[in-house]
């Protein structure tokens, strides 16, 4: 990352920290280390460092950097080793996670988006991210269990097979549709029991079934 980009990402991290009300040092550093401009379509590069969600094609959006910072913070990443992300999109959230976890496993149902994200990961030498095209609601059982699972799209409920892929003492964070609104919810697995905690209202694209090929 060149000096100008590093300065921009550092300022973005500071803005996220300020708006959130105090990010953990490791999450703030992960935001500062991630070149958001690389994940934004060329026509929106001028807006890459604003606290805005931006369109990336296929009726999808790259989340606001503040939203990415919040979701990452709610995962409580310290001490965790492997994370599964449902809904790769542009790959920006996975890139942030790659600075916090030894292994990042990310799934996207829209093949065009995952191919573009993989190209970005290669160009940025983010070699600890593993990506695939699939219906994310199936999870990725081959590499389970995961210490953390993150939904980057809104679900009506969490499939049991994803809780099965979550390690004991693991954490799953997802926007959940409840009573006509979306609520970021943290699920903690304790001795096979799931403890649920509502955190804040939000606005994400919905989880959809199946796979969309190019």
Backbone as ProteinMPNN parsed JSONL, in Angstrom:
{"seq_chain_A": "XXXXXXXXXXXXXXXXXXXXXXXXXXXXXXXXXXXXXXXXXXXXXXXXXXXXXXXXXXXXXXXXXXXXXXXXXXXXXXXXXXXXXXXXXXXXXXXXXXXXXXXXXXXXXXXXXXXXXXXXXXXXXXXXXXXXXXXXXXXXXXXXXXXXXXXXXXXXXXXXXXXXXXXXXXXXXXXXXXXXXXXXXXXXXXXXXXXXXXXXXXXXXXXXXXXXXX", "coords_chain_A": {"N_chain_A": [[0.843, -1.185, 0.0], [0.643, 2.181, -0.93], [1.903, 5.376, 0.316], [-0.015, 7.462, 0.241], [-2.459, 6.072, 0.022], [-2.302, 4.597, 2.378], [-2.506, 6.648, 4.245], [-5.118, 7.518, 3.748], [-6.619, 5.192, 4.41], [-5.986, 4.987, 7.095], [-7.178, 7.308, 8.103], [-9.822, 6.658, 7.545], [-10.186, 4.479, 9.26], [-9.935, 5.805, 11.69], [-12.189, 7.443, 11.587], [-14.238, 5.514, 11.617], [-13.745, 4.408, 14.118], [-14.329, 6.622, 15.744], [-17.068, 7.055, 15.173], [-18.217, 4.656, 15.947], [-17.668, 4.631, 18.588], [-15.426, 3.771, 19.85], [-13.467, 1.438, 18.783], [-11.895, -1.803, 19.137], [-8.314, -2.005, 19.424], [-7.166, -3.87, 17.604], [-9.152, -4.309, 15.648], [-9.501, -1.738, 14.63], [-6.951, -1.393, 13.529], [-7.031, -3.39, 11.557], [-8.933, -2.351, 9.776], [-7.512, -0.093, 8.976], [-5.428, -1.29, 7.603], [-6.539, -2.254, 5.303], [-7.127, -1.787, 1.946], [-9.672, -0.121, 0.845], [-10.381, 0.999, -1.558], [-9.563, -0.782, -3.517], [-11.63, -2.572, -3.643], [-13.827, -1.382, -4.642], [-15.956, -0.487, -7.369], [-14.586, 1.024, -10.336], [-15.842, 3.423, -11.095], [-16.682, 4.488, -8.725], [-14.536, 5.087, -7.178], [-13.77, 7.543, -6.159], [-15.355, 7.779, -3.972], [-14.535, 5.922, -2.198], [-13.477, 6.136, 0.382], [-15.396, 7.173, 1.961], [-17.998, 7.078, 4.472], [-19.967, 5.183, 3.398], [-22.238, 2.829, 1.919], [-21.747, 1.194, -1.222], [-22.713, 0.543, -4.643], [-21.958, -2.589, -6.244], [-22.617, -4.055, -8.43], [-24.745, -6.684, -9.83], [-26.973, -6.243, -8.264], [-25.987, -5.908, -5.706], [-24.119, -4.693, -2.823], [-21.158, -3.035, -1.602], [-20.509, -3.03, 1.732], [-20.893, -0.285, 4.039], [-17.893, 1.057, 5.414], [-18.049, 1.53, 8.139], [-20.072, -0.209, 8.952], [-18.821, -2.657, 8.364], [-16.704, -2.498, 10.178], [-18.157, -2.515, 12.6], [-19.479, -5.062, 12.489], [-17.267, -6.73, 12.479], [-16.144, -6.096, 14.958], [-18.201, -6.992, 16.66], [-17.915, -9.696, 16.387], [-15.949, -10.361, 18.152], [-13.024, -10.927, 17.702], [-10.513, -11.474, 18.872], [-8.204, -13.937, 19.816], [-9.433, -15.917, 18.35], [-9.278, -18.299, 15.648], [-10.195, -19.292, 13.107], [-12.513, -18.197, 10.67], [-15.745, -18.138, 9.202], [-17.346, -16.655, 6.512], [-20.502, -15.665, 5.348], [-21.585, -14.644, 2.377], [-19.739, -13.115, 0.443], [-19.524, -10.987, -1.42], [-17.986, -8.06, -2.532], [-15.63, -8.703, -1.337], [-14.444, -7.135, 0.559], [-15.084, -7.205, 3.352], [-14.072, -9.762, 3.99], [-11.374, -9.297, 3.483], [-10.71, -7.481, 5.515], [-11.119, -9.194, 7.707], [-9.058, -10.954, 7.224], [-6.808, -9.899, 8.353], [-7.066, -10.466, 10.955], [-7.614, -13.103, 11.514], [-6.266, -16.41, 11.259], [-7.182, -18.134, 9.29], [-9.506, -17.453, 6.747], [-12.64, -18.15, 5.518], [-14.748, -17.81, 2.9], [-17.941, -17.442, 1.379], [-19.884, -17.072, -1.568], [-22.865, -16.649, -3.354], [-23.188, -15.633, -5.908], [-21.589, -16.133, -8.773], [-20.047, -14.433, -10.463], [-19.283, -12.337, -8.748], [-17.663, -13.657, -6.869], [-15.532, -14.499, -8.424], [-14.395, -12.052, -9.151], [-13.706, -11.118, -6.603], [-11.816, -13.048, -5.79], [-9.761, -12.448, -7.56], [-9.01, -9.928, -6.636], [-8.086, -10.633, -4.067], [-5.824, -12.138, -4.739], [-4.243, -10.179, -6.034], [-3.718, -8.497, -3.917], [-2.261, -10.069, -2.314], [-3.494, -11.583, -0.294], [-3.339, -14.236, 1.123], [-4.454, -15.961, 2.937], [-7.134, -16.213, 2.622], [-9.864, -18.155, 1.695], [-12.044, -18.9, -0.864], [-15.295, -19.59, -2.221], [-17.913, -20.515, -4.583], [-21.2, -20.91, -3.666], [-24.339, -21.788, -2.099], [-24.534, -19.988, 0.667], [-25.908, -20.713, 2.938], [-25.491, -23.332, 3.343], [-23.086, -23.49, 4.543], [-19.631, -24.458, 5.056], [-18.622, -27.272, 5.331], [-16.338, -28.802, 5.117], [-14.127, -27.557, 6.301], [-14.91, -27.071, 8.849], [-14.835, -27.299, 12.492], [-15.714, -23.79, 12.95], [-14.349, -20.96, 14.612], [-15.573, -18.533, 14.553], [-18.466, -17.231, 12.879], [-19.75, -15.25, 10.321], [-22.429, -13.464, 9.021], [-22.924, -11.683, 6.117], [-25.245, -10.788, 5.072], [-28.81, -10.457, 5.362], [-30.686, -12.747, 7.301], [-33.643, -14.759, 7.786], [-33.704, -16.716, 9.624], [-31.189, -18.692, 11.297], [-29.705, -21.401, 9.703], [-29.682, -24.716, 11.054], [-27.512, -26.294, 10.349], [-25.408, -24.531, 10.17], [-25.003, -23.672, 12.798], [-24.153, -26.126, 13.679], [-21.671, -26.223, 12.49], [-20.263, -24.408, 13.916], [-17.799, -23.888, 16.33], [-17.662, -25.089, 19.747], [-18.103, -22.667, 22.262], [-17.916, -20.793, 20.336], [-18.75, -17.935, 18.211], [-21.42, -16.524, 16.404], [-22.382, -14.027, 14.211], [-25.03, -12.182, 12.895], [-27.237, -10.328, 10.717], [-30.592, -10.291, 11.495], [-33.886, -10.811, 10.375], [-36.591, -9.391, 11.914], [-39.829, -8.868, 12.959], [-40.407, -7.048, 10.866], [-38.133, -5.487, 10.697], [-34.492, -5.248, 10.624], [-32.071, -6.763, 12.67], [-28.916, -6.707, 14.09], [-27.571, -9.551, 15.392], [-26.055, -11.462, 17.926], [-24.93, -14.707, 18.342], [-24.036, -17.072, 20.71], [-22.332, -20.047, 21.264], [-22.634, -22.35, 23.72], [-21.629, -25.076, 25.283], [-23.123, -26.617, 23.502], [-25.528, -25.311, 23.583], [-27.364, -22.483, 22.416], [-26.927, -19.109, 22.917], [-28.542, -16.049, 22.654], [-28.159, -12.661, 21.559], [-29.335, -9.466, 21.054], [-28.138, -6.699, 19.196], [-28.079, -4.22, 17.533], [-30.149, -2.218, 15.308], [-30.194, -2.571, 11.703], [-29.292, -2.557, 8.15], [-29.223, -4.659, 5.599], [-28.62, -6.468, 2.502], [-30.796, -9.197, 1.552], [-30.317, -12.689, 2.439], [-30.241, -15.089, -0.123], [-31.586, -18.018, -1.738], [-29.826, -20.771, -3.324], [-27.545, -20.764, -6.224], [-26.045, -18.351, -8.365], [-24.976, -18.46, -11.511], [-22.383, -17.296, -13.784]], "CA_chain_A": [[0.0, 0.0, 0.0], [1.463, 3.394, -0.989], [1.738, 6.28, 1.463], [-1.283, 8.197, 0.136], [-3.531, 5.13, 0.356], [-2.171, 4.288, 3.804], [-3.039, 7.802, 4.98], [-6.575, 7.498, 3.577], [-7.195, 4.09, 5.175], [-5.817, 5.327, 8.513], [-8.232, 8.281, 8.424], [-11.085, 5.913, 7.526], [-10.221, 3.716, 10.511], [-10.181, 6.768, 12.773], [-13.592, 7.868, 11.483], [-15.042, 4.372, 12.091], [-13.516, 4.344, 15.559], [-15.057, 7.749, 16.343], [-18.519, 6.873, 15.024], [-18.617, 3.473, 16.715], [-17.523, 4.959, 19.998], [-14.27, 3.067, 20.402], [-13.161, 0.096, 18.291], [-10.715, -2.417, 19.74], [-7.133, -1.646, 18.626], [-6.91, -4.803, 16.504], [-10.133, -4.077, 14.579], [-9.144, -0.455, 14.026], [-5.761, -1.625, 12.706], [-7.431, -4.179, 10.387], [-9.554, -1.398, 8.84], [-6.431, 0.759, 8.459], [-4.564, -2.093, 6.735], [-7.296, -2.756, 4.148], [-7.313, -0.795, 0.894], [-11.058, -0.232, 0.401], [-10.453, 1.421, -2.961], [-9.363, -1.962, -4.362], [-12.855, -3.374, -3.652], [-14.899, -0.509, -5.125], [-15.932, -0.314, -8.822], [-13.77, 2.185, -10.723], [-16.654, 4.639, -11.145], [-16.975, 4.982, -7.369], [-13.28, 5.181, -6.433], [-13.719, 8.832, -5.46], [-16.148, 7.655, -2.745], [-14.075, 4.713, -1.501], [-13.123, 6.365, 1.786], [-16.535, 7.76, 2.664], [-18.735, 6.102, 5.285], [-21.155, 4.891, 2.595], [-22.326, 1.611, 1.121], [-21.656, 1.524, -2.639], [-23.11, -0.576, -5.501], [-20.862, -3.341, -6.875], [-23.173, -4.864, -9.504], [-25.569, -7.848, -9.472], [-27.883, -5.759, -7.215], [-25.307, -6.059, -4.421], [-23.415, -3.499, -2.349], [-20.07, -3.138, -0.642], [-21.026, -2.416, 2.958], [-20.207, 0.866, 4.618], [-16.764, 0.639, 6.258], [-18.48, 1.54, 9.537], [-20.792, -1.47, 9.162], [-17.807, -3.711, 8.392], [-16.005, -2.368, 11.462], [-19.081, -2.962, 13.648], [-19.684, -6.512, 12.408], [-16.009, -7.344, 12.886], [-16.043, -5.889, 16.404], [-19.18, -7.84, 17.333], [-17.409, -11.082, 16.343], [-14.932, -10.517, 19.209], [-12.059, -11.777, 17.004], [-9.282, -11.779, 19.616], [-8.057, -15.31, 20.279], [-10.072, -16.853, 17.422], [-8.346, -18.755, 14.615], [-10.82, -19.495, 11.796], [-13.808, -17.545, 10.527], [-16.519, -18.397, 7.992], [-18.212, -15.534, 6.132], [-21.581, -15.968, 4.414], [-21.851, -13.456, 1.568], [-18.442, -12.472, 0.197], [-19.695, -9.717, -2.127], [-16.771, -7.519, -3.138], [-14.462, -9.258, -0.656], [-13.873, -6.171, 1.505], [-15.189, -7.715, 4.723], [-13.122, -10.867, 4.127], [-10.03, -8.725, 3.53], [-10.534, -6.972, 6.879], [-10.997, -10.36, 8.577], [-7.788, -11.648, 6.969], [-5.782, -9.317, 9.228], [-7.42, -10.816, 12.334], [-7.756, -14.554, 11.633], [-5.289, -17.193, 10.486], [-7.88, -18.655, 8.116], [-10.799, -16.851, 6.419], [-13.357, -18.951, 4.537], [-15.855, -16.946, 2.506], [-18.831, -18.061, 0.389], [-20.735, -16.129, -2.3], [-23.761, -17.377, -4.259], [-23.113, -15.049, -7.251], [-20.266, -16.554, -9.254], [-19.312, -13.284, -10.994], [-18.703, -11.593, -7.637], [-16.585, -14.417, -6.223], [-14.38, -14.485, -9.336], [-13.781, -10.728, -9.004], [-13.114, -11.052, -5.261], [-10.605, -13.877, -5.79], [-8.734, -11.693, -8.28], [-8.535, -8.888, -5.707], [-7.302, -11.274, -3.006], [-4.507, -12.488, -5.318], [-3.487, -8.943, -6.293], [-3.344, -7.906, -2.627], [-1.512, -11.098, -1.58], [-4.243, -12.03, 0.882], [-3.249, -15.67, 0.843], [-5.142, -16.77, 3.948], [-8.573, -16.213, 2.331], [-10.317, -19.259, 0.845], [-13.352, -18.46, -1.339], [-15.988, -20.525, -3.121], [-19.288, -20.234, -4.973], [-22.164, -21.871, -3.121], [-25.374, -21.215, -1.254], [-23.861, -19.855, 1.954], [-26.685, -21.318, 4.016], [-24.964, -24.687, 3.539], [-21.807, -23.424, 5.235], [-18.478, -25.073, 4.376], [-18.384, -28.304, 6.347], [-15.012, -29.381, 4.941], [-13.144, -26.924, 7.173], [-15.513, -26.854, 10.16], [-15.632, -26.197, 13.03], [-15.192, -22.423, 12.888], [-14.431, -20.204, 15.866], [-16.511, -17.432, 14.322], [-19.212, -17.22, 11.622], [-20.301, -13.918, 10.081], [-23.348, -13.275, 7.897], [-22.891, -10.352, 5.507], [-26.565, -10.604, 4.471], [-29.848, -10.682, 6.37], [-31.371, -14.038, 7.296], [-34.842, -14.847, 8.627], [-33.257, -17.559, 10.728], [-29.903, -19.333, 11.028], [-29.851, -22.844, 9.512], [-29.047, -25.531, 12.09], [-26.222, -26.831, 9.877], [-24.365, -23.542, 10.459], [-24.696, -23.811, 14.223], [-23.388, -27.381, 13.801], [-20.297, -25.955, 12.037], [-19.67, -23.451, 14.85], [-17.107, -24.536, 17.446], [-18.175, -24.769, 21.067], [-17.592, -21.357, 22.697], [-17.822, -19.948, 19.149], [-19.688, -16.813, 18.076], [-21.986, -16.257, 15.08], [-23.019, -12.707, 14.139], [-25.845, -12.093, 11.681], [-28.428, -9.482, 10.707], [-31.768, -11.158, 11.495], [-35.146, -10.127, 10.095], [-37.524, -9.582, 13.03], [-40.93, -7.898, 13.068], [-40.327, -6.03, 9.83], [-36.868, -4.765, 10.696], [-33.294, -6.086, 10.698], [-31.354, -6.556, 13.924], [-27.664, -7.447, 14.221], [-27.741, -10.459, 16.524], [-24.881, -12.299, 18.231], [-25.267, -16.014, 18.89], [-22.876, -17.698, 21.346], [-22.547, -21.479, 21.476], [-22.103, -22.713, 25.023], [-21.979, -26.458, 25.608], [-24.161, -27.076, 22.587], [-26.693, -24.431, 23.716], [-27.173, -21.204, 21.728], [-27.358, -17.923, 23.654], [-28.787, -15.01, 21.638], [-28.06, -11.291, 22.069], [-29.624, -8.451, 20.039], [-27.164, -5.615, 19.336], [-28.582, -2.943, 16.997], [-30.852, -2.28, 14.026], [-29.264, -2.475, 10.57], [-29.899, -2.661, 6.826], [-28.394, -5.478, 4.711], [-29.339, -7.207, 1.466], [-31.223, -10.479, 2.115], [-29.777, -13.978, 1.999], [-31.084, -15.74, -1.131], [-31.296, -19.439, -1.938], [-29.24, -21.214, -4.575], [-26.334, -20.179, -6.792], [-26.235, -17.616, -9.617], [-23.783, -18.637, -12.342], [-22.091, -16.207, -14.728]], "C_chain_A": [[0.89, 1.251, 0.0], [1.094, 4.352, 0.142], [0.402, 7.013, 1.435], [-2.456, 7.304, 0.532], [-3.503, 4.794, 1.834], [-2.729, 5.416, 4.667], [-4.562, 7.815, 4.922], [-7.216, 6.387, 4.419], [-7.069, 4.343, 6.676], [-6.895, 6.315, 8.953], [-9.604, 7.606, 8.461], [-11.251, 5.114, 8.82], [-10.515, 4.624, 11.696], [-11.633, 7.234, 12.785], [-14.529, 6.761, 11.986], [-14.954, 4.251, 13.611], [-14.345, 5.412, 16.281], [-16.561, 7.506, 16.308], [-19.026, 5.678, 15.823], [-18.574, 3.762, 18.214], [-16.416, 4.169, 20.665], [-14.14, 1.635, 19.921], [-11.997, -0.477, 19.096], [-9.516, -2.097, 18.855], [-6.908, -2.564, 17.438], [-7.896, -4.625, 15.346], [-9.839, -2.757, 13.868], [-7.937, -0.625, 13.102], [-6.101, -2.409, 11.438], [-8.105, -3.301, 9.341], [-8.471, -0.547, 8.181], [-5.534, 0.018, 7.471], [-5.238, -2.493, 5.426], [-7.604, -1.638, 3.164], [-8.727, -0.91, 0.317], [-11.213, 0.119, -1.076], [-10.33, 0.236, -3.916], [-10.632, -2.79, -4.517], [-14.056, -2.613, -4.205], [-14.829, -0.415, -6.643], [-15.269, 1.011, -9.206], [-14.563, 3.485, -10.738], [-16.955, 5.249, -9.792], [-15.702, 5.145, -6.539], [-13.18, 6.478, -5.622], [-14.477, 8.787, -4.134], [-15.664, 6.516, -1.847], [-13.843, 4.922, -0.013], [-14.193, 7.151, 2.539], [-17.258, 6.668, 3.443], [-20.055, 5.797, 4.582], [-21.078, 3.479, 2.04], [-22.335, 2.023, -0.347], [-22.065, 0.323, -3.485], [-21.901, -1.256, -6.136], [-21.349, -4.195, -8.037], [-23.963, -6.04, -8.954], [-26.521, -7.522, -8.32], [-27.311, -5.931, -5.812], [-24.532, -4.79, -4.084], [-22.186, -3.891, -1.542], [-20.536, -2.365, 0.589], [-20.244, -1.16, 3.312], [-19.036, 0.371, 5.463], [-17.117, 0.648, 7.743], [-19.227, 0.251, 9.874], [-19.82, -2.633, 9.251], [-17.056, -3.686, 9.721], [-16.874, -2.884, 12.61], [-19.214, -4.486, 13.652], [-18.434, -7.255, 12.863], [-15.835, -7.247, 14.399], [-16.976, -6.833, 17.157], [-18.781, -9.318, 17.32], [-16.481, -11.406, 17.526], [-13.798, -11.417, 18.679], [-10.842, -12.192, 17.815], [-9.288, -13.228, 20.117], [-8.692, -16.354, 19.379], [-9.144, -17.118, 16.232], [-8.967, -18.793, 13.213], [-12.213, -18.868, 11.782], [-14.432, -17.925, 9.197], [-17.409, -17.195, 7.735], [-19.236, -16.003, 5.11], [-21.922, -14.689, 3.664], [-20.601, -12.638, 1.32], [-18.593, -11.105, -0.463], [-18.422, -9.268, -2.8], [-15.503, -8.134, -2.554], [-13.878, -8.34, 0.402], [-13.929, -6.668, 2.95], [-14.19, -8.854, 4.957], [-11.69, -10.349, 4.24], [-9.728, -8.16, 4.92], [-10.32, -8.144, 7.844], [-9.641, -11.051, 8.422], [-6.647, -11.108, 7.825], [-5.98, -9.719, 10.691], [-7.469, -12.322, 12.584], [-6.691, -15.254, 10.792], [-5.917, -17.727, 9.204], [-9.236, -18.003, 7.944], [-11.416, -17.681, 5.295], [-14.623, -18.18, 4.174], [-16.618, -17.547, 1.325], [-19.694, -16.976, -0.254], [-21.571, -16.918, -3.304], [-23.698, -16.859, -5.69], [-21.698, -15.257, -7.79], [-19.423, -15.382, -9.76], [-18.601, -12.527, -9.872], [-17.544, -12.349, -7.002], [-15.343, -14.45, -7.111], [-13.638, -13.149, -9.231], [-13.08, -10.6, -7.644], [-11.816, -11.858, -5.197], [-9.447, -13.155, -6.481], [-8.153, -10.608, -7.372], [-7.661, -9.499, -4.609], [-5.896, -11.627, -3.506], [-3.65, -11.241, -5.485], [-2.983, -8.307, -5.001], [-2.557, -8.878, -1.746], [-2.179, -11.483, -0.262], [-4.395, -13.551, 0.78], [-3.942, -16.56, 1.865], [-6.666, -16.748, 3.775], [-8.889, -17.329, 1.344], [-11.763, -18.95, 0.447], [-13.961, -19.494, -2.276], [-17.374, -20.011, -3.457], [-20.188, -21.317, -4.416], [-23.291, -21.084, -2.458], [-24.803, -21.186, 0.167], [-24.6, -20.49, 3.108], [-26.281, -22.767, 4.274], [-23.698, -24.68, 4.396], [-20.708, -24.059, 4.397], [-17.949, -26.136, 5.331], [-16.972, -28.881, 6.287], [-13.994, -28.828, 5.934], [-13.702, -26.6, 8.567], [-14.76, -27.689, 11.216], [-14.912, -24.854, 12.931], [-15.347, -21.752, 14.25], [-15.444, -19.072, 15.76], [-17.198, -17.645, 12.97], [-19.883, -15.857, 11.501], [-21.206, -13.939, 8.862], [-23.208, -11.845, 7.403], [-24.157, -10.107, 4.699], [-27.603, -10.991, 5.52], [-30.534, -12.027, 6.195], [-32.643, -13.947, 8.14], [-34.559, -15.734, 9.838], [-31.94, -18.205, 10.323], [-30.117, -20.829, 10.844], [-29.084, -23.625, 10.588], [-27.679, -26.021, 11.653], [-25.081, -25.825, 10.104], [-24.01, -23.532, 11.944], [-23.871, -25.079, 14.463], [-21.927, -27.175, 13.411], [-19.573, -24.942, 12.921], [-19.053, -24.21, 16.025], [-17.801, -24.204, 18.761], [-17.41, -23.55, 21.603], [-17.39, -20.413, 21.511], [-18.911, -18.893, 19.121], [-20.12, -16.688, 16.625], [-22.689, -14.904, 15.153], [-23.764, -12.599, 12.817], [-26.912, -11.021, 11.823], [-29.643, -10.412, 10.571], [-33.02, -10.314, 11.257], [-36.141, -10.442, 11.207], [-38.57, -8.465, 13.022], [-40.779, -6.728, 12.101], [-39.085, -5.179, 9.844], [-35.71, -5.757, 10.796], [-32.517, -5.73, 11.971], [-30.061, -7.374, 13.903], [-27.742, -8.242, 15.521], [-26.487, -11.312, 16.687], [-25.353, -13.582, 18.921], [-23.991, -16.636, 19.462], [-23.206, -19.146, 21.667], [-21.855, -21.896, 22.764], [-22.554, -24.121, 25.381], [-23.105, -27.008, 24.76], [-25.426, -26.233, 22.64], [-26.38, -23.09, 23.058], [-27.771, -20.081, 22.572], [-27.419, -16.756, 22.67], [-28.783, -13.622, 22.278], [-28.317, -10.308, 20.926], [-28.741, -7.224, 20.28], [-27.671, -4.28, 18.81], [-29.302, -3.175, 15.678], [-29.856, -2.058, 12.889], [-30.032, -2.573, 9.261], [-28.934, -3.383, 5.893], [-29.258, -6.038, 3.588], [-29.708, -8.569, 2.035], [-30.406, -11.667, 1.609], [-30.758, -14.573, 0.992], [-30.658, -17.182, -1.302], [-30.606, -19.676, -3.27], [-28.014, -20.442, -5.01], [-26.659, -19.505, -8.105], [-24.946, -17.687, -10.421], [-23.612, -17.461, -13.28], [-22.888, -16.399, -16.014]], "O_chain_A": [[1.789, 1.37, 0.833], [0.096, 4.158, 0.834], [-0.243, 7.174, 2.471], [-3.337, 7.721, 1.283], [-4.55, 4.713, 2.478], [-3.353, 5.165, 5.698], [-5.224, 8.089, 5.923], [-8.238, 6.613, 5.068], [-7.949, 3.956, 7.445], [-7.46, 6.182, 10.038], [-10.444, 7.936, 9.297], [-12.336, 5.084, 9.402], [-11.261, 4.25, 12.601], [-12.234, 7.4, 13.846], [-15.497, 7.038, 12.694], [-15.953, 4.024, 14.293], [-14.979, 5.135, 17.299], [-17.251, 7.726, 17.304], [-20.151, 5.697, 16.321], [-19.345, 3.206, 18.995], [-16.446, 3.922, 21.871], [-14.64, 0.714, 20.567], [-11.205, 0.272, 19.669], [-9.679, -1.933, 17.646], [-6.503, -2.102, 16.371], [-7.515, -4.775, 14.185], [-9.92, -2.677, 12.642], [-7.911, -0.059, 12.009], [-5.545, -2.142, 10.373], [-7.876, -3.482, 8.145], [-8.508, -0.31, 6.974], [-4.94, 0.642, 6.592], [-4.577, -3.018, 4.529], [-8.264, -0.659, 3.511], [-8.96, -1.703, -0.595], [-12.088, -0.416, -1.757], [-10.921, 0.243, -4.996], [-10.715, -3.624, -5.419], [-15.17, -3.136, -4.232], [-13.73, -0.274, -7.179], [-15.381, 1.999, -8.481], [-14.017, 4.543, -10.426], [-17.425, 6.384, -9.705], [-15.78, 5.323, -5.323], [-12.586, 6.507, -4.544], [-14.277, 9.641, -3.271], [-16.311, 6.187, -0.852], [-13.996, 3.988, 0.774], [-13.94, 7.716, 3.603], [-17.149, 5.485, 3.121], [-21.129, 6.109, 5.097], [-19.995, 2.985, 1.727], [-22.867, 3.08, -0.689], [-21.795, -0.813, -3.096], [-20.937, -0.594, -6.52], [-20.576, -4.984, -8.581], [-23.873, -6.361, -7.769], [-26.843, -8.385, -7.504], [-28.058, -6.082, -4.844], [-24.317, -3.928, -4.937], [-22.164, -4.932, -0.885], [-20.909, -1.195, 0.498], [-19.084, -1.002, 2.93], [-19.168, -0.634, 6.161], [-16.558, -0.125, 8.521], [-19.041, -0.315, 10.951], [-19.966, -3.502, 10.111], [-16.804, -4.733, 10.317], [-16.392, -3.601, 13.486], [-19.078, -5.122, 14.697], [-18.52, -8.277, 13.544], [-15.425, -8.213, 15.043], [-16.59, -7.41, 18.174], [-19.254, -10.099, 18.145], [-16.259, -12.572, 17.854], [-13.631, -12.541, 19.153], [-10.195, -13.181, 17.473], [-10.242, -13.681, 20.75], [-8.519, -17.551, 19.607], [-8.333, -16.269, 15.861], [-8.335, -18.374, 12.244], [-12.982, -18.987, 12.736], [-13.74, -18.023, 8.183], [-18.143, -16.759, 8.622], [-18.889, -16.657, 4.126], [-22.48, -13.756, 4.242], [-20.422, -11.579, 1.922], [-17.878, -10.166, -0.114], [-17.832, -10.026, -3.57], [-14.441, -8.101, -3.175], [-12.919, -8.712, 1.078], [-12.946, -6.568, 3.684], [-13.539, -8.904, 6.0], [-10.886, -10.891, 4.999], [-8.627, -8.338, 5.441], [-9.437, -8.088, 8.701], [-9.134, -11.657, 9.366], [-5.632, -11.782, 8.004], [-5.178, -9.366, 11.556], [-7.377, -12.767, 13.728], [-6.272, -14.75, 9.75], [-5.269, -17.768, 8.158], [-10.04, -17.991, 8.876], [-10.796, -17.89, 4.252], [-15.469, -17.925, 5.031], [-16.021, -18.089, 0.395], [-20.177, -16.072, 0.429], [-21.04, -17.763, -4.025], [-24.11, -17.565, -6.609], [-20.742, -14.639, -7.322], [-18.217, -15.337, -9.514], [-17.449, -12.122, -10.027], [-16.54, -11.738, -6.634], [-14.221, -14.431, -6.605], [-12.407, -13.115, -9.224], [-11.988, -10.038, -7.555], [-10.829, -11.405, -4.616], [-8.299, -13.239, -6.043], [-6.941, -10.398, -7.348], [-6.617, -8.946, -4.262], [-4.908, -11.443, -2.795], [-2.473, -11.238, -5.123], [-1.94, -7.653, -4.993], [-2.228, -8.573, -0.6], [-1.51, -11.682, 0.752], [-5.447, -14.065, 0.399], [-4.013, -17.776, 1.685], [-7.403, -17.198, 4.653], [-8.262, -17.437, 0.29], [-12.615, -18.759, 1.314], [-13.257, -20.178, -3.019], [-17.945, -19.191, -2.737], [-19.969, -22.503, -4.661], [-23.198, -19.87, -2.281], [-24.613, -22.231, 0.789], [-24.004, -20.779, 4.146], [-26.668, -23.361, 5.28], [-23.281, -25.718, 4.912], [-20.835, -24.184, 3.179], [-16.965, -25.926, 6.041], [-16.465, -29.391, 7.286], [-13.094, -29.55, 6.364], [-13.041, -25.936, 9.366], [-14.118, -28.68, 10.868], [-13.686, -24.786, 12.843], [-16.342, -21.949, 14.947], [-16.088, -18.701, 16.741], [-16.596, -18.172, 12.035], [-20.502, -15.369, 12.447], [-20.796, -14.381, 7.789], [-23.355, -10.9, 8.178], [-24.153, -9.317, 3.756], [-27.316, -11.751, 6.444], [-30.915, -12.404, 5.086], [-32.717, -13.164, 9.087], [-35.102, -15.527, 10.923], [-31.612, -18.261, 9.138], [-30.66, -21.478, 11.738], [-27.982, -23.243, 10.979], [-26.776, -26.154, 12.48], [-23.921, -26.221, 10.217], [-22.84, -23.398, 12.302], [-23.002, -25.109, 15.335], [-21.042, -27.858, 13.927], [-18.398, -24.652, 12.697], [-19.698, -25.063, 16.635], [-18.451, -23.166, 18.881], [-16.2, -23.436, 21.406], [-16.77, -19.359, 21.652], [-19.866, -18.94, 19.897], [-19.289, -16.739, 15.718], [-23.496, -14.665, 16.051], [-23.212, -12.884, 11.755], [-27.442, -10.816, 12.915], [-29.712, -11.22, 9.645], [-33.193, -9.25, 11.852], [-36.496, -11.601, 11.425], [-38.239, -7.281, 13.073], [-40.993, -5.572, 12.465], [-38.988, -4.228, 9.068], [-35.916, -6.95, 11.023], [-32.334, -4.558, 12.299], [-30.099, -8.591, 13.721], [-27.95, -7.685, 16.599], [-25.932, -11.818, 15.712], [-26.064, -13.551, 19.926], [-22.977, -16.716, 18.768], [-24.239, -19.436, 22.272], [-20.633, -21.804, 22.88], [-23.711, -24.34, 25.739], [-23.941, -27.773, 25.24], [-26.318, -26.424, 21.813], [-25.248, -22.613, 23.137], [-28.957, -20.095, 22.9], [-26.461, -16.505, 21.939], [-29.315, -13.419, 23.369], [-27.591, -10.318, 19.931], [-28.605, -6.762, 21.413], [-27.697, -3.299, 19.553], [-29.097, -4.191, 15.014], [-28.81, -1.438, 13.081], [-31.26, -2.661, 9.253], [-27.945, -2.802, 5.446], [-30.483, -6.081, 3.704], [-29.01, -9.066, 2.919], [-29.875, -11.648, 0.499], [-31.968, -14.565, 1.223], [-29.506, -17.532, -1.044], [-30.765, -18.906, -4.217], [-27.504, -19.587, -4.285], [-27.461, -20.02, -8.884], [-23.948, -17.059, -10.068], [-24.557, -16.718, -13.546], [-22.781, -15.587, -16.933]]}, "name": "protein", "num_of_chains": 1, "seq": "XXXXXXXXXXXXXXXXXXXXXXXXXXXXXXXXXXXXXXXXXXXXXXXXXXXXXXXXXXXXXXXXXXXXXXXXXXXXXXXXXXXXXXXXXXXXXXXXXXXXXXXXXXXXXXXXXXXXXXXXXXXXXXXXXXXXXXXXXXXXXXXXXXXXXXXXXXXXXXXXXXXXXXXXXXXXXXXXXXXXXXXXXXXXXXXXXXXXXXXXXXXXXXXXXXXXXX"}
